[in-house]
């Protein structure tokens, strides 16, 4: 189960934290390390801090964006010490999150995302996640450094993986790249039907993305939604006047 769970670090500026992450993962049986635009990698300091986890650094996948790092994942969890944000993602503690990750890992890839050392994940990055994970700690000072947070969450994953999964997840969820295509299709139809007006767009798309990330439609449900959008497109095109149709065809 743990082989399908990846640790994703975003824009890490201290290479020692990358090495510490590799060591923590090695301790707890995780193998996939993904790095989004690290400021310094490879690095001798990362190698030194990795100790026995040097093989994870050698096999680390380096990408430019979070979208690339999670494209083939069916479940994405973003970590943050700040539990009060301006949008409503389901909030789970580390132990609950680990249990869910292990239960779904047999169905596909899972990503656990960590942000920058100084400011964590940006809001737009958390909006790409399905769940918001926090580590319960002293409320007067709940902030852990990123290496500590990775070690604790990897430990919870290891413990969860040792327990028999009595009822493994049966649902088949779409990957993030499929959700991205759905959001593009949804935006296209909302503009076509003038539900979204360019001069007054507001935050409709952000709110809808948040809703679908939170509700997590299954693959069959997503296919139904795509079918509904396609039907709306066809109906709008059929109802257009000849003049409007000719206008659309003009370069």
Secondary structure, DSSP 8 states (H G I E B T S, - for coil): -GGGEEEEEES---HHHHHHHHHHHHHTT--EEEEES-SS-S-HHHHHHHGGGHHHHHT-EEES-HHHHHTTEEEEEEE-S----SS--EEEEHHHHHHHHHHHTTTSEEEEEE-BTTTB--HHHHTT-SEEEE----TTS----HHHHHHHHHHHHHHHHHS--SS-----B--HHHHHHHHHHHHHHHHHTTSS-GGG-TTHHHHHHHHHHHH--BHHHHHHHHHHHHHHHHHHHHHS-HHHHHHHH--
